[in-house]
Amino acid sequence: MSAGSADRRDPISTLIAVGTALCQTLHLQALLAEMMERVREVMDADACSVMLVDEASQTLRWEVALGEGAGKLQTLSVPIGQGISGRVAATGEAINIVDAQTDPRWQGRRFDAATGVTTRSMLCVPIRVHDRIIGVIQVLNRRGGPFTADDQRLLEALAGMGGVAIENARLYETLEEKVQARTAELTYTLAALREAQAQLVQSEKMAALGNLVAGVAHEINTPLGAVVSNTDLVARAVAKAQDAIANPAEVARYLEKAAGLSGVSREACRRIGDIVRSLRNFARLDEAERKPADLHEGLDSTLTLVAHLLKNRISVRRDYGRLPPLDCHANQLNQVFLNMLVNAAQAIDGPGEIVIRTRAEPVGTDGIRGPGGAVVVEIADSGCGIAPEHLAKIFDPGFTTKGVGVGTGLGLAICYRIVANHQGKIAVDSTRGRGTTFRIVLPVGTTA
């Protein structure tokens, strides 16, 4: 006795087995293929297929077909209301053709010609979902003779289960498409936000540099003026030495003056070089990728740039510990240091002090730990401090306690984001009237 015969005599077991199989996948094509395999087996048929309604064209289109030449059906369609399958889709009534060659309702010779199969008998039932016909299942040529009423009831039950499974698969595919579209949208938005953030960081950096231009220009102009003046004096001294060539003592005196002026010029050029080098270290425009960097070099370069804000008023004490090289975007961290130091200078009204402390924490601190531990940078000032009601908001974008037209309120927000992007942490401790300390903790050994 064949497996198909046994299944037909036990419809409950058949339905359970088919239901279990249909629950194994939510992908429509895989589900339809599995459903047709089961239908062909339990119906003991030569061929079977499932056709789904195309609402736009009002036709039935073959989705899956099994049997000899079945693949050729994939390009064909049947208008709803025409032929056996079209009538079943239009009326919702099953049709059982006992002898296709003599039954006038059967008009499928062109399909037989396409597949090379001779249709002897056919059973076609609708697939319903909530009183709506979404397709049909048709089986051809039962090997044991025409399809029976029991076969029709079993196939209708299978079609009912299939309809639910098809609807679930379509809902799943629609959900998948929405998830993919949403994911693509979020990916695009994230990329746009990152680009906007990068532009904002760069804009804030340029704004910070712009605010420093006057002071830096003055810092460069002073030694540059000395060089220009000394060049003229040296030229005069050399000319007088030439005029006094007959008097060695007089020549030696002029040359001694020229040598002294040259020393002053060398010191002035060194100062200009330090300022230019500090500007380059601050910008680091040629370093877009993370690289190992010396944080002390970044701090010292930034201090050079803000020297005009501190001169003759604020002393700076460096309490540097031994720090390992930190894999980072050095230009971004320099921007953080610049913002901290400018804020500290502006918070001090009159004489005061800024203290910069650095240390390594081999086992990490404040919940920050990389493979190499962490480094801590603290910038403390003796300024006016931050009001308690403002402490919780100082890293919010747009928040500022400065007057209208002074700053954008983005400096500390950008600092917070830069440190967060380095997987670090920035915190503040302030007492009104006694000063503020910003603490930056960065992991050592992370690469992203």
C-alpha positions as CSV (number, residue, x, y, z in Angstrom):
1,M,0.0,0.0,0.0
2,S,1.4,3.4,-1.0
3,A,2.0,6.2,1.5
4,G,-0.5,8.3,-0.5
5,S,-3.2,5.7,0.0
6,A,-2.5,5.5,3.7
7,D,-2.7,9.3,4.0
8,R,-6.0,9.5,2.2
9,R,-7.6,7.0,4.6
10,D,-6.3,9.0,7.6
11,P,-7.2,12.7,6.7
12,I,-6.6,13.9,10.3
13,S,-3.0,12.6,10.3
14,T,-2.6,14.2,6.8
15,L,-3.9,17.6,7.9
16,I,-1.7,17.5,11.1
17,A,1.4,16.5,9.0
18,V,0.7,19.2,6.4
19,G,0.0,21.9,9.0
20,T,3.2,21.0,10.8
21,A,5.2,21.3,7.5
22,L,3.6,24.6,6.6
23,C,4.6,26.1,10.0
24,Q,8.3,25.4,9.2
25,T,8.8,28.5,7.0
26,L,7.4,32.0,6.5
27,H,8.9,32.5,3.1
28,L,6.2,32.4,0.5
29,Q,7.9,30.4,-2.3
30,A,9.4,27.9,0.1
31,L,6.0,27.5,1.7
32,L,4.2,27.0,-1.6
33,A,6.7,24.4,-2.7
34,E,6.3,22.5,0.5
35,M,2.5,22.7,0.2
36,M,2.6,21.3,-3.4
37,E,4.9,18.4,-2.4
38,R,2.4,17.4,0.3
39,V,-0.6,17.8,-1.9
40,R,0.9,15.8,-4.7
41,E,1.8,13.0,-2.2
42,V,-1.6,12.8,-0.5
43,M,-3.6,13.1,-3.7
44,D,-1.4,10.5,-5.4
45,A,-1.5,12.7,-8.5
46,D,0.8,13.0,-11.6
47,A,0.9,16.8,-11.3
48,C,-0.3,19.7,-9.1
49,S,0.1,23.4,-9.0
50,V,-0.9,26.5,-7.0
51,M,-2.0,29.7,-8.7
52,L,-2.4,33.0,-6.9
53,V,-4.6,35.9,-7.9
54,D,-2.9,39.0,-9.4
55,E,-5.3,41.8,-8.5
56,A,-3.8,44.3,-10.9
57,S,-4.3,42.1,-14.0
58,Q,-7.2,40.1,-12.6
59,T,-5.5,36.9,-13.7
60,L,-4.3,33.7,-12.0
61,R,-0.5,33.2,-12.2
62,W,1.3,29.9,-11.5
63,E,3.5,30.3,-8.5
64,V,4.6,26.6,-8.0
65,A,3.9,23.7,-10.3
66,L,5.1,20.1,-9.9
67,G,5.0,17.3,-12.6
68,E,6.2,16.7,-16.1
69,G,6.8,20.0,-18.0
70,A,5.4,22.0,-15.1
71,G,8.2,24.6,-15.3
72,K,6.7,25.9,-18.6
73,L,3.6,27.0,-16.8
74,Q,5.5,29.7,-14.9
75,T,5.2,32.1,-17.9
76,L,1.5,31.5,-18.4
77,S,-1.6,33.0,-16.8
78,V,-5.4,32.5,-16.8
79,P,-8.0,35.3,-16.7
80,I,-10.3,35.1,-13.8
81,G,-13.6,33.6,-15.0
82,Q,-12.1,31.6,-17.8
83,G,-11.2,28.0,-17.8
84,I,-11.5,25.6,-14.9
85,S,-9.1,27.5,-12.5
86,G,-10.5,30.9,-13.6
87,R,-14.1,29.8,-12.8
88,V,-13.1,28.4,-9.4
89,A,-11.4,31.7,-8.6
90,A,-14.5,33.6,-9.8
91,T,-17.2,31.5,-8.1
92,G,-15.4,30.0,-5.1
93,E,-16.8,26.6,-6.0
94,A,-14.6,23.6,-6.4
95,I,-14.7,21.7,-9.8
96,N,-14.0,18.0,-10.2
97,I,-13.4,16.9,-13.8
98,V,-13.7,13.1,-14.0
99,D,-12.9,12.8,-17.8
100,A,-11.3,15.9,-19.2
101,Q,-11.4,14.8,-22.8
102,T,-15.2,14.5,-22.8
103,D,-16.1,17.3,-20.3
104,P,-17.0,20.5,-22.2
105,R,-16.0,22.6,-19.2
106,W,-12.4,21.7,-19.7
107,Q,-10.5,23.9,-22.1
108,G,-6.9,23.3,-21.2
109,R,-5.5,21.8,-24.4
110,R,-3.1,24.7,-24.9
111,F,-1.7,24.0,-21.4
112,D,-1.3,20.3,-22.2
113,A,0.5,21.3,-25.4
114,A,2.8,23.5,-23.5
115,T,3.7,20.9,-20.9
116,G,3.4,17.7,-22.9
117,V,1.0,16.2,-20.4
118,T,-2.4,14.7,-21.3
119,T,-5.0,15.7,-18.7
120,R,-7.3,12.8,-17.8
121,S,-8.9,14.1,-14.6
122,M,-8.7,17.3,-12.6
123,L,-9.6,18.6,-9.2
124,C,-9.5,22.3,-8.6
125,V,-10.4,24.0,-5.3
126,P,-10.2,27.7,-4.2
127,I,-7.9,29.1,-1.6
128,R,-9.8,31.4,0.7
129,V,-8.7,34.0,3.3
130,H,-11.5,35.8,5.2
131,D,-14.1,35.1,2.5
132,R,-11.7,36.4,-0.2
133,I,-10.4,34.1,-3.0
134,I,-6.6,34.5,-3.2
135,G,-5.8,31.6,-5.5
136,V,-6.5,28.0,-6.4
137,I,-5.0,24.6,-6.1
138,Q,-5.4,22.1,-8.9
139,V,-4.3,18.5,-9.2
140,L,-4.2,16.4,-12.3
141,N,-4.5,12.7,-13.1
142,R,-5.0,10.7,-9.9
143,R,-3.1,7.5,-10.4
144,G,-5.9,5.3,-8.9
145,G,-8.7,6.7,-11.0
146,P,-10.9,9.9,-10.9
147,F,-10.7,12.1,-7.8
148,T,-13.4,11.3,-5.3
149,A,-15.6,13.4,-3.0
150,D,-13.3,12.5,-0.1
151,D,-10.3,13.8,-2.1
152,Q,-12.2,17.0,-2.7
153,R,-13.0,17.5,1.0
154,L,-9.4,16.8,1.9
155,L,-8.0,19.1,-0.7
156,E,-10.4,21.9,0.4
157,A,-9.2,21.4,4.0
158,L,-5.5,21.6,2.8
159,A,-6.4,24.7,0.8
160,G,-7.9,26.3,3.9
161,M,-4.7,25.7,5.8
162,G,-2.6,26.9,2.9
163,G,-4.6,30.1,2.7
164,V,-3.8,31.0,6.3
165,A,-0.1,30.1,5.7
166,I,0.1,32.2,2.5
167,E,-1.5,35.2,4.3
168,N,1.0,34.9,7.1
169,A,3.9,34.6,4.7
170,R,2.8,37.6,2.8
171,L,2.4,39.6,6.1
172,Y,5.9,38.5,7.0
173,E,7.4,39.5,3.7
174,T,5.6,42.9,3.9
175,L,7.0,43.3,7.4
176,E,10.5,42.2,6.2
177,E,10.3,44.8,3.4
178,K,9.2,47.5,5.9
179,V,12.0,46.5,8.3
180,Q,14.6,46.6,5.4
181,A,13.2,50.0,4.2
182,R,13.3,51.3,7.8
183,T,16.8,49.9,8.3
184,A,18.0,51.6,5.1
185,E,16.3,54.8,6.1
186,L,17.9,54.7,9.6
187,T,21.3,53.8,8.0
188,Y,21.0,56.8,5.7
189,T,19.9,59.1,8.6
190,L,22.8,57.8,10.8
191,A,25.3,58.5,8.0
192,A,23.8,62.0,7.5
193,L,24.0,62.6,11.3
194,R,27.6,61.5,11.4
195,E,28.4,63.8,8.5
196,A,26.5,66.7,10.1
197,Q,28.3,66.0,13.4
198,A,31.7,66.0,11.6
199,Q,30.8,69.3,9.9
200,L,29.7,70.7,13.2
201,V,32.9,69.6,15.0
202,Q,34.9,71.2,12.2
203,S,32.8,74.4,12.2
204,E,33.2,74.7,16.0
205,K,37.0,74.1,15.6
206,M,37.2,76.8,12.9
207,A,35.1,79.1,15.2
208,A,37.5,78.4,18.1
209,L,40.5,79.2,15.8
210,G,38.7,82.3,14.6
211,N,38.3,83.5,18.2
212,L,42.1,82.9,18.7
213,V,43.2,84.6,15.5
214,A,43.6,88.1,17.1
215,G,45.6,86.8,20.0
216,V,47.7,84.4,17.9
217,A,48.4,87.2,15.4
218,H,49.6,89.4,18.2
219,E,51.8,86.6,19.6
220,I,53.4,86.2,16.1
221,N,53.6,89.9,15.4
222,T,55.7,90.7,18.5
223,P,58.6,88.4,17.7
224,L,58.2,89.1,14.0
225,G,58.6,92.8,14.7
226,A,61.8,92.0,16.6
227,V,63.1,90.1,13.6
228,V,62.3,92.9,11.2
229,S,63.9,95.5,13.4
230,N,67.0,93.5,14.2
231,T,67.5,92.7,10.5
232,D,67.8,96.4,9.8
233,L,70.1,97.0,12.8
234,V,72.4,94.1,11.8
235,A,72.6,95.6,8.3
236,R,73.6,98.9,9.7
237,A,76.1,97.4,12.1
238,V,77.7,95.4,9.2
239,A,77.8,98.6,7.1
240,K,79.6,100.6,9.9
241,A,82.0,97.7,10.4
242,Q,82.9,97.9,6.8
243,D,83.5,101.7,7.1
244,A,85.7,101.1,10.1
245,I,87.7,98.3,8.5
246,A,91.0,100.1,9.4
247,N,90.0,100.1,13.1
248,P,89.9,96.5,14.3
249,A,88.5,97.5,17.7
250,E,85.6,99.4,16.2
251,V,84.9,96.5,13.8
252,A,84.8,94.0,16.7
253,R,82.3,96.3,18.6
254,Y,79.9,96.4,15.7
255,L,80.2,92.7,15.0
256,E,79.5,92.0,18.7
257,K,76.3,94.1,18.5
258,A,75.3,92.2,15.3
259,A,75.8,88.9,17.0
260,G,73.6,89.9,20.0
261,L,70.9,91.1,17.6
262,S,71.1,87.7,15.8
263,G,70.6,85.9,19.0
264,V,67.4,87.9,19.7
265,S,66.2,87.2,16.2
266,R,66.8,83.5,16.6
267,E,64.8,83.5,19.8
268,A,62.0,85.4,18.0
269,C,62.0,82.9,15.2
270,R,61.9,80.0,17.7
271,R,58.8,81.6,19.2
272,I,57.1,82.0,15.8
273,G,58.0,78.4,15.1
274,D,56.5,77.2,18.3
275,I,53.2,79.1,17.6
276,V,53.0,77.7,14.0
277,R,53.8,74.2,15.2
278,S,51.1,74.5,17.9
279,L,48.6,75.6,15.3
280,R,49.5,72.6,13.1
281,N,49.3,70.2,16.1
282,F,46.0,71.7,17.1
283,A,44.5,71.3,13.6
284,R,46.2,68.1,12.5
285,L,44.3,68.4,9.2
286,D,46.4,65.5,7.7
287,E,45.2,63.0,10.3
288,A,41.7,61.9,9.6
289,E,42.3,58.4,11.0
290,R,42.9,57.3,14.6
291,K,46.6,57.2,15.4
292,P,48.7,56.9,18.6
293,A,49.3,60.4,20.0
294,D,51.0,62.1,22.9
295,L,48.3,63.9,24.9
296,H,51.0,66.0,26.6
297,E,52.0,67.3,23.2
298,G,48.4,68.2,22.5
299,L,48.0,70.0,25.8
300,D,51.2,72.0,25.4
301,S,50.3,73.0,21.9
302,T,46.9,74.2,23.0
303,L,48.4,76.1,25.9
304,T,50.6,77.9,23.4
305,L,47.6,79.0,21.4
306,V,45.8,80.4,24.5
307,A,48.8,82.0,26.0
308,H,47.5,85.5,25.1
309,L,44.4,84.8,27.3
310,L,46.6,83.9,30.3
311,K,49.6,86.3,30.0
312,N,50.3,88.4,33.1
313,R,47.1,87.2,34.7
314,I,46.7,83.4,35.0
315,S,49.5,81.0,35.9
316,V,49.5,77.4,34.6
317,R,50.7,74.5,36.6
318,R,51.4,71.2,34.8
319,D,51.2,68.2,36.9
320,Y,51.9,65.5,34.3
321,G,52.1,61.8,35.0
322,R,53.6,59.2,32.7
323,L,51.0,58.5,30.0
324,P,51.1,55.8,27.3
325,P,50.5,56.8,23.7
326,L,46.7,56.9,23.1
327,D,45.1,55.7,19.9
328,C,42.8,58.6,19.1
329,H,41.7,61.4,16.8
330,A,44.3,63.8,18.2
331,N,42.8,66.9,16.4
332,Q,39.4,66.2,18.1
333,L,40.9,65.8,21.6
334,N,43.0,69.0,21.0
335,Q,39.6,70.7,20.4
336,V,38.4,69.4,23.7
337,F,41.5,70.7,25.5
338,L,41.1,74.1,23.8
339,N,37.5,74.4,24.9
340,M,38.3,73.5,28.5
341,L,41.2,75.9,28.7
342,V,39.4,78.8,27.1
343,N,36.4,78.2,29.4
344,A,38.8,78.1,32.4
345,A,40.5,81.4,31.3
346,Q,37.1,83.1,30.9
347,A,35.9,81.8,34.3
348,I,38.8,83.6,36.1
349,D,38.1,87.3,36.7
350,G,41.5,88.8,37.6
351,P,44.5,86.8,38.7
352,G,44.1,83.0,39.1
353,E,45.5,79.6,38.3
354,I,44.8,76.7,36.0
355,V,46.1,73.3,37.0
356,I,46.4,70.4,34.4
357,R,46.9,67.0,35.9
358,T,47.3,63.7,34.0
359,R,47.8,60.2,35.1
360,A,47.5,56.6,33.9
361,E,45.0,54.2,35.5
362,P,46.2,50.6,34.7
363,V,43.0,49.0,35.8
364,G,40.7,51.8,34.5
365,T,38.5,54.2,36.5
366,D,35.0,55.7,36.5
367,G,33.8,52.6,34.6
368,I,36.2,53.3,31.7
369,R,38.8,50.6,30.9
370,G,40.5,49.5,27.7
371,P,43.0,46.6,27.2
372,G,45.7,49.0,28.5
373,G,43.6,50.6,31.3
374,A,42.7,54.3,31.0
375,V,44.2,57.8,31.1
376,V,42.8,60.7,33.0
377,V,43.2,64.4,32.1
378,E,41.9,67.0,34.7
379,I,41.8,70.7,34.0
380,A,41.0,72.7,37.1
381,D,40.6,76.5,37.4
382,S,40.3,78.9,40.3
383,G,37.4,80.8,38.7
384,C,33.9,81.6,39.6
385,G,32.5,78.1,39.4
386,I,29.2,76.8,37.9
387,A,25.9,77.4,39.5
388,P,24.4,74.1,40.9
389,E,21.3,74.4,38.7
390,H,23.4,74.6,35.6
391,L,25.6,71.6,36.2
392,A,23.2,69.1,34.8
393,K,22.7,71.1,31.6
394,I,26.2,72.2,30.7
395,F,26.7,69.4,28.1
396,D,23.3,70.1,26.5
397,P,23.5,71.4,22.9
398,G,22.7,75.2,22.8
399,F,23.1,75.7,26.6
400,T,25.3,78.7,27.5
401,T,25.6,81.1,30.4
402,K,27.5,83.6,28.2
403,G,25.9,86.7,26.8
404,V,24.0,87.0,23.5
405,G,26.4,86.7,20.6
406,V,29.2,85.2,22.7
407,G,29.6,81.5,21.8
408,T,27.2,79.1,20.3
409,G,26.4,76.9,23.3
410,L,27.8,73.9,21.3
411,G,31.4,73.8,22.7
412,L,30.8,71.5,25.7
413,A,28.2,69.4,23.8
414,I,30.7,68.7,21.1
415,C,33.4,68.0,23.7
416,Y,31.0,65.5,25.3
417,R,30.4,63.8,21.9
418,I,34.1,63.7,21.0
419,V,34.9,62.0,24.3
420,A,32.0,59.6,23.9
421,N,33.1,58.7,20.4
422,H,36.4,57.7,22.0
423,Q,34.5,55.5,24.4
424,G,35.5,57.7,27.2
425,K,33.8,59.8,29.8
426,I,33.8,63.5,30.7
427,A,32.6,64.8,34.1
428,V,32.6,68.1,35.9
429,D,32.9,69.1,39.6
430,S,32.3,72.7,40.5
431,T,31.8,74.8,43.6
432,R,30.4,78.3,43.2
433,G,33.1,80.9,44.0
434,R,35.9,78.3,44.2
435,G,36.4,76.9,40.8
436,T,35.7,74.1,38.4
437,T,37.4,70.8,37.5
438,F,36.7,68.9,34.3
439,R,37.8,65.3,34.3
440,I,38.3,63.4,31.0
441,V,38.8,59.6,31.2
442,L,39.8,57.7,28.0
443,P,40.4,54.0,27.5
444,V,43.8,52.8,26.4
445,G,44.2,50.2,23.7
446,T,40.8,50.6,22.0
447,T,40.8,51.0,18.2
448,A,37.2,52.1,17.4
